[in-house]
Amino acid sequence: MISGGFRGGGLTKSSRKRHLKKVYQVRGEAPDLPTTSFTKEDGQGIIPGHDDPVVITMILANTHLYRTLVDQGSSADILFKPTFDNLGLDKKELRAYPDTLYGLGDTPIKPLGFIPLHTTFEKGAKSKTLSDDYVSIDFIVVDVGSAYNALIGRTTLNRLRAVVSTPPLLHEISNVRGITTIRGDQKLAKKCYNESLNLREKGKEVHTIELGGVRAREDL
């Protein structure tokens, strides 16, 4: 469970207290949720009896980014520093992030900052956007070991009105054009999981991204 980020009323204790007070006082209508379902056909091509996470590819800063973990246990959207560097982003673009993240390791993590990035979850006519072309996500950049390039938390999942189902490894997003289905990569999910278990032992990180159709790999 990763705690921190931009949910819950803001970054300061006072703003979070005000938000919590409003939550306890409000008795509004239920949110407008999409109608969605998962069938046996949705699980085709998936090895049954697994407990794999949903790992997807998204388009971030005009780059196809593998190893993106869809993490409902995180309140923050995270971009790991090796990925930030490989994407060619400038540290000057980072904005100050005064808070601390918890749950990424044995000790609290002080982020390097955060950066808004244009993000697309699927190419083509069914790309999920909050405008016509993209959704902007405030990624918190951290310098910690990870087998993943990025992490999408529940703040963005809620904005996208997304539904995640782990048995078929599907991530469904609702928009005005209907439901967009994004399938996780089971082989890559298993690989990332195994690398996560071995990170501390090996002292090594592997990040994979695709730049301009060329798959680039860097062992750190």
Steps between C-alpha positions, in 0.01 A plus 500: 500500500664821380377810682547860388444687177232749405191324632318572825481878480853610419853493636465687829356363824250786522365441147467125570312572822259730316448234234434230761249725674311549173498124437334436836243774445398429139210265436470528124387269223698197391760570228409439137684175432532317166322172438763241424544124513767236446431171325677170445611625159686787668735247655610344172877479474546535877645212700236422765564465872744791513536793738673736259467879517369705208803631311427707190669715235410867475615792288685747719687804367455360146663172603355151525572418861499136606489380861223727624339353810131567559500519879170545684694495826679826422362849552775646281602483134871430496778529243833344595814706447676267249188523284489879542860514377445257211204705379736796460306717745670802655535526877416869461147394408448343843270686733547504876331222692524576874338182631635150571400164353459188710492137391770496230758349732601461861529875554298808393597631155563865421406548131715700260190693395206450268439560131176521297527275193268433207396137521306271266396150598425363155569606144228554243144627504429362844784676679392620842521877532365773719523728197523379141857375514628410846460496875751699705629317806710648780772238541702508822863419420688281748852361505442149635557152360217356294442242229230731359536817297191671637205441726140611449315543829136529590491880469535467123292181487212690659542794262481255208202319654708185457412147606784252555451122498802287587376152391492598127765774554272765354475873559179658367461876461169677448465805276238669284575256215444193712731257677868470412655168600873481571652158553792441730810309390514181708852398399635845580307508828666175610841629394458826690378315808801268500736794451334680792575202724864499390565876505647519847704184454647602164524873560389551140207659316379431148286760325365445149357775280432542129627811329388576146423135430840390631495301819771630733616312807721630776640290785568722800 
